[in-house]
Amino acid sequence: MNATRARTPARHRRVIAVGAVAAGLSVACAGGAMAVAPGSAVSRTLSGALQSVGIEWQGMPEGYTPEQYTAFWDAGYTWGDAQHLSELWQLDIIETKSQAGRLLADGQTLPITPGTYPEAGADPRSVALDAFWSAGYTYEDAEQLAALWGVDVSETKARAGQALVDGQTLPVEPSGTATTGS
């Protein structure tokens, strides 16, 4: 009986440690998701949930707005363009897209025109995801496709985007607005 009592606190500490790690990973993954698609319904929901408990979170680099971030894609720039600008400006890719969006939103021009580097060195999964969002598909559309295809939403977005890159038509119409880069 004493042996059981001695082991119980250690077991509780392990459970608490595992729970803390899981919570930390959940917050980090949510932040990553918000940074990738700051205007999505999921990002807005997560941001609202965090704000309801007193945490201000936009998922963007400090000083940038989601509107500035998406202005880059709305202007027709590509993943390859973002990579080129990232190297030119010596910034990480998210900060590069946000900085470019801020310049565009302020009426300034970038040192390259949209589509100068169509997909140079782009990660195929990123290209597919960009195609998915640029075509006007939303997270809710991805959920509908996931239900049809019987796969998770993350895999659905990648498959659907690749199908769009390959010139195929999806069984669900986009419910959002396509950007000029689509």
Salt bridges, closest charged atoms under 4 A:
GLU155 OE2 - ARG159 NE 3.10
